[in-house]
Amino acid sequence: MKPWWIMKVGKMLVLIVTGALILGLAVMLLWNALIPDLFKGPPITFWQAVGLLALSHILLRGWGRWRYANGWRHDRWRRKFDEKLAAMAPEEREKFREEWHRRCGHGWAEQTQRPTESKA
């Protein structure tokens, strides 16, 4: 019996290769349909399209999940903040809201109002 992670790695590898093939083909077809006519640029091959796709990914998104992908840092920060806020007593939470209202202004307090409070 094979360990489960071998199947998982195999599926992920097939998914990555299939995605690269489809995206590379799409980039090649779009480039060759638009760039030579619009800008008198050269047509590109499939492997040049895959290289262009990889280059754009590196330049625009970085190397890994920890950089700017899907707000990973923001989600982690938000989770920690929510845990701290949930651990506060109601009086501490109200004091916190008043302090942020003082620092951030009137608009922030309206967005964080409790449903039982009325907006005046």
C-alpha positions as CSV (number, residue, x, y, z in Angstrom):
1,M,0.0,0.0,0.0
2,K,1.4,3.4,-1.1
3,P,1.5,6.3,1.3
4,W,-1.1,8.9,0.7
5,W,1.4,11.7,0.1
6,I,2.8,10.0,-3.1
7,M,-0.6,10.2,-4.7
8,K,-1.0,13.8,-3.5
9,V,2.3,14.8,-5.0
10,G,1.5,13.0,-8.2
11,K,-1.8,14.7,-8.6
12,M,-0.2,18.1,-7.8
13,L,2.5,17.5,-10.4
14,V,-0.1,16.6,-13.1
15,L,-2.1,19.7,-12.2
16,I,0.9,22.0,-12.4
17,V,2.0,20.5,-15.8
18,T,-1.5,20.7,-17.2
19,G,-1.9,24.3,-16.0
20,A,1.4,25.3,-17.5
21,L,0.5,23.7,-20.8
22,I,-2.9,25.4,-21.0
23,L,-1.7,28.8,-19.8
24,G,1.4,28.6,-22.1
25,L,-0.8,27.8,-25.1
26,A,-3.2,30.6,-24.2
27,V,-0.3,33.1,-23.9
28,M,1.2,32.0,-27.2
29,L,-2.1,32.2,-29.1
30,L,-3.0,35.6,-27.6
31,W,0.5,37.0,-28.3
32,N,0.6,35.7,-31.9
33,A,-2.9,37.0,-32.6
34,L,-2.3,40.5,-31.2
35,I,1.3,41.6,-31.0
36,P,2.4,41.1,-34.6
37,D,-0.6,43.0,-36.0
38,L,-0.7,45.7,-33.4
39,F,3.0,46.4,-32.7
40,K,4.8,44.6,-35.5
41,G,6.4,42.3,-32.9
42,P,7.7,38.8,-33.7
43,P,5.5,35.7,-33.1
44,I,6.6,33.5,-30.3
45,T,6.9,29.7,-29.8
46,F,5.2,27.7,-27.1
47,W,8.3,27.6,-24.9
48,Q,8.9,31.3,-25.2
49,A,5.3,31.8,-24.1
50,V,5.8,29.5,-21.1
51,G,9.0,31.5,-20.3
52,L,7.2,34.8,-20.6
53,L,4.5,33.5,-18.3
54,A,7.1,32.4,-15.7
55,L,8.9,35.7,-16.0
56,S,5.7,37.7,-15.5
57,H,4.8,35.6,-12.5
58,I,8.2,36.2,-10.9
59,L,8.1,39.9,-11.6
60,L,4.5,40.5,-10.5
61,R,3.9,38.0,-7.7
62,G,7.2,37.1,-6.3
63,W,8.5,33.6,-5.5
64,G,6.3,32.2,-2.8
65,R,3.0,32.3,-0.9
66,W,4.6,34.5,1.8
67,R,5.0,37.4,-0.6
68,Y,1.8,38.9,-1.9
69,A,-0.3,35.9,-2.8
70,N,-3.9,36.0,-1.7
71,G,-3.4,38.3,1.3
72,W,-1.8,35.5,3.4
73,R,-0.2,37.9,5.8
74,H,-3.3,40.0,6.1
75,D,-5.4,36.8,6.9
76,R,-2.9,35.8,9.6
77,W,-2.9,39.2,11.2
78,R,-6.7,39.4,11.0
79,R,-7.0,36.0,12.8
80,K,-4.7,37.1,15.6
81,F,-6.5,40.4,16.0
82,D,-9.9,38.7,16.2
83,E,-8.6,36.3,18.8
84,K,-7.3,39.2,20.9
85,L,-10.6,41.1,20.5
86,A,-12.6,38.0,21.5
87,A,-10.6,37.5,24.6
88,M,-11.3,41.1,25.8
89,A,-13.9,41.9,28.4
90,P,-16.8,44.1,27.1
91,E,-15.4,47.1,29.0
92,E,-12.0,46.6,27.4
93,R,-13.6,46.3,23.9
94,E,-15.5,49.6,24.4
95,K,-12.3,51.3,25.6
96,F,-10.5,50.0,22.5
97,R,-13.3,51.2,20.2
98,E,-13.2,54.7,21.8
99,E,-9.4,54.9,21.4
100,W,-9.6,53.9,17.8
101,H,-12.4,56.3,17.2
102,R,-10.2,59.0,18.7
103,R,-7.2,58.0,16.5
104,C,-9.0,57.1,13.2
105,G,-11.9,59.4,13.1
106,H,-15.6,59.3,12.8
107,G,-15.8,57.0,9.7
108,W,-14.2,54.0,11.4
109,A,-16.6,54.1,14.3
110,E,-19.6,53.9,12.0
111,Q,-18.3,50.8,10.2
112,T,-17.7,48.9,13.5
113,Q,-21.0,49.8,15.2
114,R,-22.8,46.9,16.8
115,P,-26.1,45.9,15.2
116,T,-28.1,47.1,18.3
117,E,-26.7,50.6,18.1
118,S,-28.5,53.1,15.9
119,K,-26.5,55.3,13.5
120,A,-27.1,59.0,14.3
